[in-house]
Amino acid sequence: MRFPLRAIRSLALSVCAFVSAPALAGGDALDALRYVPDEVDLVLVVDQAKMHRQSEAGRAIEDSLRLLVGEEGLDHWRAFAGELDGESEKLFDGLFGRRTIIVGRGLIDGEGDREPEWAVIGFADPSIARRLPKKLKAAPKRVLENRLVLGIEQGRFLITIPKAGDRFLLAPATSTDLFADLARGLDRKPRAALSDERTFRILGEERIERDFVLGMRAPKGAWFGVAGNVRRGALEARLALTTREPMPEARPWSSDFVGEFGSDSLLCVVERIPERTVGEEAWKAMMPRLMRAFVEDTRKIEALGDRYLLQFTRAEGGGVSITIGCEARDLQKIAVLGDRFASDQLLAYSALLSVGAWDFDYGGAQPEAMRHQQLTEPDGRRFPYIGGEGFGLSWTYRHSKALTDVGGWFVGGTEKVNVANVASVVRDEGGNAADGDWISVGKIRPNALLRAMESRDEMVDLLDVARGVGEIAWRLKRVGPYEARGEARLVVLDR
């Protein structure tokens, strides 16, 4: 992806915050996709944004805008509101309060030289619509699809003049191509609308009205979509993934596997390596950096299995303990590579922490023995958010009852006790009957994760918008060579 991962996370967290408000009527959010051409990379539709802004979601909205357009962009917005003799919040309600559609394009690496573009479609309040032409210090630019296009804020932004109570369009002046394409769809359905994309047709199979839709395109034409509603403090959403290249079939496993890692997990994810489902470019953006480095090494000898896991727990004394795992088709081959990889990581961390270098390679000997190396003492230097008694790495390998005689898992992390617990769980996998070819199963407890991170006295601005979310759980299953379906549930905390 060519835009910051922080922005993607913030958009996702904003969805969490948007839906913390009560469910509101406003039609089906999926209907909004008929105004959007299919040649985009990201779309977010939120109905009744006015009510969401007036709830605790307001901070999430502003945080997302700040990440996308910067503090200077927000200053422009406030100046824009001043031109209408109003507050920025009232202007937001008038322009975007009924339905908001955020669209992004040019966001995927390796697909031409197009720069990232952003635009927002809003459903304007009639009183705001009538005041725009007279109040804005705007310079007419052109007429596009029978709508007057104005340049505002010294030409930094483009805006269509909305008809009374009608849709309008706002975008940075650097997003002229996307602006023009979206303008053509304001009054009539584009020849190839996003609503016709298979992912969103799947999400629309149930005859219900949805409050929000989030869609993200992956390389090679794959689309991932989420659509759902809020009911009694919880979001219920459907997930859909479609691809144009076949997703290889993998060994089925039990979706209950994640639950075996314990109820104290702050985050726990088990999923197929994304390269096997949505392609190499996508997994480079999606997988944790350390995991990605290990996978790049082990796949050279085709010893890697189909899945990886990631777990966060609260560390002793505060902070977060991180454990990772990779499935292996041949445990002995993975052990040789894993020990070399761990040695390289320890050398790198030693340099970052300014402690003595450690260079010893177990060479794959006695794979099921626990390896551990302590780099700093409890009062020594450490990395942000990482808890425990000082900083060190532990790792081991385990044969699995659910795999072949030579198959198993590499497991490593920042605390020995958690590495041992995860190693025990993966060893005993197979107690529950397999119920599908699962692509991703996981859960995260954002509020509890924040509290653990704050105990290290670190800044956690990015996740601050998720403070009111108790738990997010999801599962996504391959149901055919080109399609996966699933569901997600988000529980909002009472404040």
C-alpha positions as CSV (number, residue, x, y, z in Angstrom):
1,M,0.0,0.0,0.0
2,R,1.2,3.5,-0.9
3,F,-0.4,5.3,2.1
4,P,0.5,5.0,5.8
5,L,-0.6,1.9,7.6
6,R,-1.6,4.3,10.4
7,A,-4.3,5.7,8.2
8,I,-5.7,2.3,7.4
9,R,-5.8,1.4,11.1
10,S,-7.4,4.7,12.0
11,L,-10.1,4.2,9.3
12,A,-10.8,0.7,10.7
13,L,-10.9,2.0,14.3
14,S,-13.2,4.8,13.1
15,V,-15.6,2.2,11.9
16,C,-15.5,0.7,15.4
17,A,-16.2,4.1,16.9
18,F,-18.9,5.1,14.3
19,V,-20.9,2.0,15.3
20,S,-20.7,2.7,19.0
21,A,-23.7,5.0,18.5
22,P,-27.2,3.5,18.5
23,A,-28.5,2.0,15.3
24,L,-30.3,4.5,13.1
25,A,-32.6,4.1,10.1
26,G,-31.3,5.5,6.8
27,G,-31.6,2.9,4.2
28,D,-29.0,0.3,3.2
29,A,-25.4,1.7,3.2
30,L,-24.6,-0.8,0.4
31,D,-26.9,1.2,-1.9
32,A,-24.4,4.0,-1.8
33,L,-21.9,2.0,-3.8
34,R,-24.0,2.5,-7.0
35,Y,-22.5,6.1,-7.1
36,V,-18.9,4.8,-7.0
37,P,-17.1,3.5,-10.0
38,D,-15.4,0.1,-9.6
39,E,-11.9,1.6,-10.3
40,V,-11.2,2.6,-6.7
41,D,-9.1,1.0,-4.0
42,L,-11.0,1.9,-0.8
43,V,-14.5,2.9,0.1
44,L,-16.1,3.6,3.5
45,V,-19.9,4.4,3.8
46,V,-21.3,5.6,7.1
47,D,-25.0,6.5,7.5
48,Q,-26.2,9.2,10.0
49,A,-22.7,10.5,10.6
50,K,-24.2,13.5,12.4
51,M,-25.4,11.3,15.3
52,H,-22.0,9.5,15.4
53,R,-20.1,12.8,15.6
54,Q,-22.3,13.8,18.5
55,S,-21.5,10.5,20.3
56,E,-18.2,9.4,21.6
57,A,-17.2,8.6,18.0
58,G,-16.4,12.3,17.3
59,R,-12.8,12.0,18.4
60,A,-12.3,9.0,16.1
61,I,-13.6,11.0,13.1
62,E,-11.2,13.9,13.8
63,D,-8.3,11.5,14.4
64,S,-8.9,9.8,11.1
65,L,-9.1,13.2,9.3
66,R,-5.9,14.3,11.0
67,L,-4.1,11.2,9.8
68,L,-5.4,11.5,6.2
69,V,-5.0,15.2,5.6
70,G,-2.7,16.3,8.4
71,E,-3.1,19.1,11.0
72,E,-2.8,21.7,8.2
73,G,-5.7,20.1,6.4
74,L,-7.9,20.4,9.5
75,D,-6.9,24.1,9.7
76,H,-8.2,24.5,6.2
77,W,-11.5,22.8,7.2
78,R,-11.9,25.2,10.1
79,A,-11.2,28.1,7.8
80,F,-13.8,26.7,5.4
81,A,-16.3,26.6,8.2
82,G,-15.5,30.2,9.2
83,E,-16.4,31.3,5.7
84,L,-19.9,30.1,6.4
85,D,-20.0,31.9,9.7
86,G,-20.4,28.6,11.5
87,E,-18.5,26.1,13.6
88,S,-16.7,23.2,12.0
89,E,-18.9,20.7,13.8
90,K,-22.1,22.3,12.5
91,L,-20.7,22.4,9.0
92,F,-19.8,18.7,9.2
93,D,-23.4,17.9,10.3
94,G,-24.8,20.0,7.4
95,L,-22.6,18.5,4.7
96,F,-22.0,14.9,5.8
97,G,-24.5,14.2,8.5
98,R,-27.0,12.1,6.6
99,R,-24.6,9.8,4.7
100,T,-20.8,10.0,4.1
101,I,-18.9,8.1,1.4
102,I,-15.0,8.3,1.6
103,V,-13.2,7.0,-1.5
104,G,-9.5,6.4,-2.1
105,R,-7.6,5.4,-5.3
106,G,-4.0,4.9,-6.4
107,L,-3.2,3.2,-3.1
108,I,-1.7,-0.1,-4.3
109,D,2.0,-0.4,-5.1
110,G,3.1,-1.7,-8.5
111,E,-0.1,-0.6,-10.3
112,G,1.1,2.3,-12.5
113,D,2.3,5.7,-11.6
114,R,-0.9,7.1,-10.2
115,E,-0.6,9.1,-7.0
116,P,-2.9,8.5,-4.1
117,E,-6.3,10.4,-4.5
118,W,-9.0,10.9,-1.9
119,A,-12.6,12.3,-2.2
120,V,-15.7,12.5,0.0
121,I,-19.3,12.3,-1.1
122,G,-21.8,13.9,1.3
123,F,-25.6,14.2,1.4
124,A,-26.1,17.9,2.1
125,D,-28.6,19.7,4.3
126,P,-30.7,22.0,2.1
127,S,-29.9,25.1,4.3
128,I,-26.2,24.5,3.9
129,A,-26.6,24.0,0.2
130,R,-28.3,27.3,-0.3
131,R,-25.5,29.2,1.6
132,L,-22.5,27.8,-0.1
133,P,-22.6,29.8,-3.3
134,K,-22.9,33.2,-1.5
135,K,-20.6,32.5,1.4
136,L,-17.6,30.7,-0.1
137,K,-14.8,32.8,-1.4
138,A,-14.6,30.4,-4.3
139,A,-13.4,30.6,-7.9
140,P,-15.4,28.8,-10.5
141,K,-13.3,26.2,-12.2
142,R,-15.6,24.5,-14.7
143,V,-19.0,22.9,-15.2
144,L,-18.8,19.1,-14.8
145,E,-21.8,16.9,-15.4
146,N,-24.2,19.9,-15.1
147,R,-22.7,20.9,-11.7
148,L,-20.6,23.9,-11.0
149,V,-17.1,23.1,-9.7
150,L,-15.5,25.6,-7.4
151,G,-12.0,25.9,-6.1
152,I,-11.9,26.8,-2.4
153,E,-9.2,27.6,0.2
154,Q,-7.0,29.2,-2.5
155,G,-7.6,26.3,-4.8
156,R,-6.5,23.6,-2.4
157,F,-9.8,21.9,-2.6
158,L,-12.5,21.3,-5.2
159,I,-16.2,21.1,-4.4
160,T,-19.4,20.7,-6.4
161,I,-22.3,23.1,-5.6
162,P,-25.0,20.7,-4.2
163,K,-28.5,20.9,-5.3
164,A,-31.0,21.4,-2.4
165,G,-30.7,18.3,-0.2
166,D,-28.7,16.5,-2.9
167,R,-25.3,14.7,-3.1
168,F,-22.2,16.8,-3.5
169,L,-18.5,16.1,-3.8
170,L,-15.4,17.4,-2.0
171,A,-11.7,16.5,-2.8
172,P,-8.2,17.9,-2.7
173,A,-7.2,19.7,-5.9
174,T,-4.5,17.0,-6.3
175,S,-7.3,14.4,-6.8
176,T,-8.9,15.8,-10.0
177,D,-9.1,12.5,-11.8
178,L,-11.0,10.8,-9.0
179,F,-13.1,13.9,-8.5
180,A,-14.2,13.9,-12.2
181,D,-15.0,10.1,-12.2
182,L,-17.1,10.4,-9.0
183,A,-18.9,13.5,-10.3
184,R,-20.2,11.5,-13.2
185,G,-21.8,9.1,-10.8
186,L,-23.7,11.6,-8.7
187,D,-26.7,11.8,-11.0
188,R,-26.5,8.4,-12.7
189,K,-25.0,5.0,-12.1
190,P,-21.5,4.6,-13.6
191,R,-21.2,2.1,-16.4
192,A,-19.2,-0.1,-14.0
193,A,-20.3,0.6,-10.4
194,L,-18.7,-0.8,-7.3
195,S,-22.1,-2.1,-6.3
196,D,-21.7,-4.7,-9.1
197,E,-18.5,-6.0,-7.7
198,R,-18.9,-9.6,-6.5
199,T,-17.8,-9.0,-3.0
200,F,-20.6,-6.5,-2.4
201,R,-23.2,-8.6,-4.1
202,I,-22.3,-11.3,-1.6
203,L,-22.7,-8.9,1.3
204,G,-26.1,-7.8,0.0
205,E,-27.6,-11.3,-0.2
206,E,-29.3,-10.8,3.1
207,R,-32.4,-8.6,2.9
208,I,-31.5,-6.2,5.7
209,E,-30.5,-2.6,5.9
210,R,-26.9,-2.1,6.8
211,D,-25.5,0.9,8.8
212,F,-22.0,0.9,7.3
213,V,-19.8,-0.6,4.6
214,L,-16.0,-0.8,4.4
215,G,-14.3,-2.1,1.2
216,M,-10.6,-2.5,0.4
217,R,-9.1,-3.7,-2.8
218,A,-6.0,-5.9,-2.8
219,P,-3.6,-6.4,-5.7
220,K,-4.7,-8.4,-8.7
221,G,-8.3,-7.5,-8.4
222,A,-9.1,-9.0,-5.0
223,W,-11.7,-7.2,-2.9
224,F,-12.4,-7.5,0.9
225,G,-15.6,-6.1,2.3
226,V,-17.3,-5.6,5.6
227,A,-21.0,-4.6,6.1
228,G,-23.1,-4.6,9.2
229,N,-25.4,-3.1,11.8
230,V,-25.4,-2.1,15.4
231,R,-27.8,-3.8,17.8
232,R,-27.8,-3.3,21.6
233,G,-24.2,-2.2,22.0
234,A,-22.7,-4.8,19.6
235,L,-21.9,-4.7,15.9
236,E,-22.8,-7.8,13.8
237,A,-21.1,-7.8,10.4
238,R,-20.6,-10.0,7.4
239,L,-17.3,-10.4,5.7
240,A,-16.5,-11.3,2.1
241,L,-13.3,-11.8,0.1
242,T,-13.3,-12.4,-3.6
243,T,-10.2,-13.0,-5.8
244,R,-9.6,-13.3,-9.5
245,E,-6.8,-15.9,-9.0
246,P,-7.7,-19.2,-7.2
247,M,-6.9,-19.5,-3.5
248,P,-5.3,-23.0,-3.0
249,E,-7.2,-25.4,-0.9
250,A,-5.6,-26.1,2.5
251,R,-6.0,-28.6,5.3
252,P,-9.2,-27.8,7.3
253,W,-8.9,-26.9,10.9
254,S,-11.1,-25.9,13.8
255,S,-12.2,-22.3,14.3
256,D,-12.2,-23.1,18.1
257,F,-8.4,-23.3,18.0
258,V,-8.0,-19.6,18.8
259,G,-10.0,-20.1,22.0
260,E,-7.5,-22.7,23.2
261,F,-4.9,-20.0,23.7
262,G,-6.7,-18.7,26.8
263,S,-9.1,-16.0,27.8
264,D,-6.3,-13.7,28.9
265,S,-5.2,-13.0,25.4
266,L,-5.3,-9.3,24.5
267,L,-5.0,-10.2,20.8
268,C,-4.9,-13.6,19.2
269,V,-4.9,-14.4,15.5
270,V,-4.4,-17.6,13.6
271,E,-4.6,-17.3,9.8
272,R,-3.2,-18.6,6.6
273,I,-0.2,-16.7,5.3
274,P,-1.8,-14.0,3.1
275,E,0.5,-14.8,0.2
276,R,-1.4,-18.1,-0.2
277,T,-4.8,-16.3,-0.4
278,V,-4.5,-12.7,-1.7
279,G,-1.0,-12.6,-3.2
280,E,2.5,-11.5,-2.3
281,E,2.0,-7.7,-2.3
282,A,-0.9,-8.0,0.1
283,W,0.9,-10.1,2.7
284,K,3.9,-7.7,2.7
285,A,1.5,-5.0,3.8
286,M,-0.5,-7.2,6.2
287,M,1.9,-9.4,8.1
288,P,3.9,-8.2,11.1
289,R,7.4,-7.2,10.1
290,L,9.2,-9.8,12.3
291,M,6.9,-12.6,11.0
292,R,7.4,-11.4,7.4
293,A,11.2,-11.6,7.8
294,F,11.0,-15.2,9.1
295,V,8.5,-16.3,6.4
296,E,10.8,-14.8,3.6
297,D,13.6,-16.9,5.0
298,T,11.8,-20.2,5.5
299,R,9.8,-20.3,2.3
300,K,13.0,-20.6,0.3
301,I,13.2,-24.3,1.1
302,E,9.4,-24.8,1.0
303,A,9.4,-26.0,4.6
304,L,6.8,-23.5,5.7
305,G,3.3,-24.6,6.5
306,D,0.0,-22.7,5.7
307,R,-0.6,-20.8,8.9
308,Y,1.0,-18.3,11.3
309,L,-0.2,-17.0,14.7
310,L,0.2,-13.9,16.7
311,Q,-0.7,-13.4,20.4
312,F,-0.4,-10.4,22.8
313,T,-0.9,-10.9,26.5
314,R,-0.3,-8.7,29.5
315,A,3.3,-9.0,30.7
316,E,4.5,-9.5,34.2
317,G,4.8,-6.0,35.7
318,G,2.8,-4.3,32.9
319,G,3.3,-3.8,29.2
320,V,2.6,-6.4,26.5
321,S,4.1,-9.8,25.9
322,I,4.3,-10.8,22.2
323,T,4.4,-14.4,20.9
324,I,4.5,-15.4,17.3
325,G,4.4,-18.8,15.6
326,C,4.8,-20.3,12.1
327,E,3.5,-23.7,11.0
328,A,6.1,-26.0,9.4
329,R,5.9,-28.9,7.0
330,D,9.3,-30.1,8.1
331,L,10.1,-29.2,11.7
332,Q,13.8,-30.1,11.6
333,K,14.4,-27.9,8.5
334,I,12.5,-25.0,10.2
335,A,14.6,-25.5,13.4
336,V,17.9,-25.0,11.5
337,L,16.6,-21.8,9.8
338,G,14.8,-20.6,12.9
339,D,17.8,-20.8,15.1
340,R,19.8,-18.8,12.6
341,F,17.0,-16.3,12.3
342,A,16.8,-15.9,16.1
343,S,20.5,-15.3,16.3
344,D,20.3,-12.6,13.7
345,Q,17.4,-10.9,15.5
346,L,19.3,-11.0,18.8
347,L,22.3,-9.3,17.2
348,A,20.0,-6.6,15.7
349,Y,18.2,-6.0,19.0
350,S,21.5,-5.9,20.9
351,A,22.7,-3.1,18.7
352,L,19.3,-1.2,19.0
353,L,19.5,-1.5,22.8
354,S,23.2,-0.7,23.0
355,V,24.0,-3.9,24.9
356,G,26.6,-6.6,24.3
357,A,26.1,-8.6,21.1
358,W,25.1,-12.2,21.3
359,D,26.0,-14.6,18.5
360,F,25.3,-18.2,19.0
361,D,23.5,-20.6,16.7
362,Y,21.9,-23.7,18.1
363,G,21.9,-25.1,14.5
364,G,18.6,-26.9,14.9
365,A,19.8,-29.2,17.7
366,Q,17.2,-30.6,20.0
367,P,14.3,-28.6,18.5
368,E,11.8,-29.1,21.3
369,A,14.2,-27.6,23.9
370,M,13.4,-24.1,25.0
371,R,15.9,-21.5,23.9
372,H,16.2,-18.2,25.8
373,Q,18.5,-15.2,25.8
374,Q,18.2,-12.2,28.1
375,L,19.5,-9.0,26.7
376,T,18.6,-6.4,29.4
377,E,17.8,-6.5,33.1
378,P,14.5,-5.3,34.6
379,D,15.8,-1.8,34.9
380,G,17.6,-1.8,31.6
381,R,16.5,-0.4,28.2
382,R,13.5,-1.9,26.4
383,F,11.3,-1.3,23.5
384,P,8.0,0.7,23.8
385,Y,5.0,-1.2,25.1
386,I,7.1,-4.4,25.7
387,G,6.7,-5.6,29.3
388,G,8.3,-8.3,31.4
389,E,11.5,-8.5,33.5
390,G,13.9,-6.8,31.1
391,F,14.0,-7.7,27.4
392,G,14.8,-11.0,26.0
393,L,13.8,-13.6,23.4
394,S,12.6,-17.2,23.9
395,W,11.8,-19.7,21.2
396,T,11.2,-23.4,20.6
397,Y,9.7,-25.9,18.2
398,R,6.9,-28.4,18.7
399,H,5.5,-31.3,16.7
400,S,1.7,-31.1,16.3
401,K,-0.8,-33.9,16.7
402,A,-2.8,-32.3,13.9
403,L,0.0,-32.3,11.3
404,T,2.2,-35.0,9.7
405,D,4.9,-36.9,11.6
406,V,7.5,-34.3,10.6
407,G,5.2,-31.2,10.8
408,G,4.9,-28.8,13.6
409,W,5.4,-25.2,14.7
410,F,8.1,-22.6,15.4
411,V,7.1,-20.5,18.4
412,G,9.0,-17.5,19.7
413,G,8.4,-14.4,21.8
414,T,9.4,-11.9,24.5
415,E,8.4,-14.0,27.6
416,K,9.4,-17.6,28.2
417,V,6.2,-18.5,30.0
418,N,4.0,-17.4,27.2
419,V,6.1,-19.1,24.6
420,A,5.8,-22.3,26.5
421,N,2.0,-21.9,26.8
422,V,1.6,-21.4,23.1
423,A,3.9,-24.2,22.3
424,S,1.8,-26.5,24.4
425,V,-1.4,-25.4,22.6
426,V,-0.1,-26.0,19.1
427,R,1.3,-29.4,20.1
428,D,-2.1,-30.5,21.2
429,E,-4.1,-29.1,18.3
430,G,-6.6,-31.6,17.0
431,G,-8.8,-32.1,20.0
432,N,-11.7,-30.2,18.2
433,A,-13.1,-31.4,14.9
434,A,-12.1,-29.4,11.8
435,D,-15.0,-27.2,10.6
436,G,-13.6,-25.4,7.6
437,D,-10.7,-24.2,5.5
438,W,-10.3,-21.0,7.6
439,I,-8.4,-18.1,6.2
440,S,-8.4,-16.0,9.4
441,V,-9.8,-16.5,12.9
442,G,-9.0,-14.0,15.7
443,K,-10.1,-11.7,18.5
444,I,-8.7,-8.5,20.0
445,R,-9.6,-6.7,23.2
446,P,-8.8,-3.1,22.4
447,N,-9.6,-1.5,25.8
448,A,-7.6,-4.1,27.7
449,L,-4.7,-3.8,25.2
450,L,-4.6,-0.1,25.7
451,R,-4.5,-0.4,29.5
452,A,-1.6,-2.8,29.2
453,M,0.3,-0.5,26.9
454,E,-0.3,2.5,29.1
455,S,1.2,0.7,32.0
456,R,4.5,1.2,30.3
457,D,4.0,5.0,30.3
458,E,4.1,5.1,26.5
459,M,1.9,7.2,24.2
460,V,-0.9,5.3,22.5
461,D,-2.5,8.0,20.4
462,L,-3.2,5.7,17.4
463,L,-5.4,3.3,19.4
464,D,-7.0,5.9,21.6
465,V,-10.1,5.9,19.4
466,A,-10.8,2.3,20.3
467,R,-11.0,2.9,24.0
468,G,-14.7,2.1,24.1
469,V,-14.4,-1.3,22.4
470,G,-14.4,-4.3,24.6
471,E,-13.7,-7.1,22.0
472,I,-13.6,-7.7,18.3
473,A,-13.9,-11.3,17.1
474,W,-13.9,-12.6,13.5
475,R,-13.6,-15.6,11.3
476,L,-13.2,-15.9,7.6
477,K,-13.5,-19.2,5.7
478,R,-12.6,-20.2,2.1
479,V,-15.8,-21.5,0.5
480,G,-14.5,-21.9,-3.0
481,P,-11.4,-21.2,-5.2
482,Y,-12.3,-17.5,-5.6
483,E,-14.4,-16.7,-2.6
484,A,-14.3,-16.5,1.2
485,R,-17.0,-15.6,3.7
486,G,-17.2,-14.9,7.4
487,E,-18.6,-12.8,10.2
488,A,-17.4,-10.4,12.8
489,R,-18.7,-9.2,16.1
490,L,-17.7,-6.0,18.0
491,V,-18.8,-5.4,21.6
492,V,-18.9,-1.8,22.9
493,L,-18.2,-1.1,26.5
494,D,-20.6,0.9,28.7
495,R,-18.9,4.1,29.9
